[in-house]
Amino acid sequence: MSPARRSRTSNLFPLLLLLALAAASLWLERAVQSPDYDRSGKTRHDPDFVAEEFNVIKMGTSGKPEYNLSAARMLHYPDDDSTDILAPRLVQRLENAVPIVIRADRGLISRNGEEASFSGNVVVVREAGQGRSELRVQTEYLQIVPDRDLARTDRPVIITEGRSRLAGVGMEINNKTRNFALLSQVRGTFDAGK
């Protein structure tokens, strides 16, 4: 090979090496880059609508109200179809039963209303009636599964009815059967009455 040709080849080698490194860098960047960013807002956890001081009533099959949900503020999020509510108040009215009222600082309703959770100063009150005293349940978190009429928590709970008082950690309530269970560390006093 002639010296002039060898000089051109040696000058061309660094340029080819640089082009190969640039191509490899470009391929590597595209290989590890995240999928195209969705600019529609559907993947961000931003509310798509907000309601202030709202009230929703769900009617039962008999045409009578089953429950009434009101709150100071509601925010709906399209990315997971959840609804965040501030200062919720839920009143459940079952046929032939006294109303049950749930209040809390916050609430979260999952997609399609399959579950609801209440947190912060949760108070559940079964109004007095049908020969019973008012029943009050206090906790920091309560999960509701409406279709199964279940409520549960894994947090400390205080239950008072008249002068009777129970406390424990963890609770499950079946509203259909009117049974409840405290799950651990149960203690309390029972007033047998007259």
Steps between C-alpha positions, in 0.01 A plus 500: 500500500636841411589746776237752379227237508611382845480859627140538372399170660654594832320839487171328413520242785435749787205646307346153443554411866328825607202429268470145638502631859236763413277237338539268802418788737187587302387135497563465874305817580197381303520151651480621859274802443149478650202467266362815347370736765120525499417870492123442531517510881345154536812358666553791740325502837332838443127547558285531189210647695436649843168545681442717806228432761339209317236243591435163332206270573496134393154355456431133573295258294195587711528864393605618844837661581768245605765754584580867481860621455590864552837671532669838502703418189541221247787448254484236225823361349483348149828302520357247748134611494511569876317773689647683798251666736560748781285501814269220380172412670333175396150416623382144437129431526407133494138394505371426853822629658614825658740712290875453522716812455873499416710818525873548441764754398555334161361229282611313190264321264651246261411441138128423455439551874605141580676617815512811710741589776470766766796639693568751774261529796261237365175483698220253425169559679198271503226724625298397806176321424314171509575467871876551459733777612713690254802295382820695425817363337818710490816417303755662268428287192199308372463306175148442364402236241143608414396199288584263786378735779839468670709750694846428638809658647838385627538803729400558866123524552278626783134392504248648742133417544330664795739450791666192346843548342724270297846571361730294281719494194342395172129458437264344248132588473245313291209739462266234357532270800560786746803312635835655582831368623792671667812318384763551772588668832132511598404654831190672628214537742143384450204666666236230553236764577210439736 
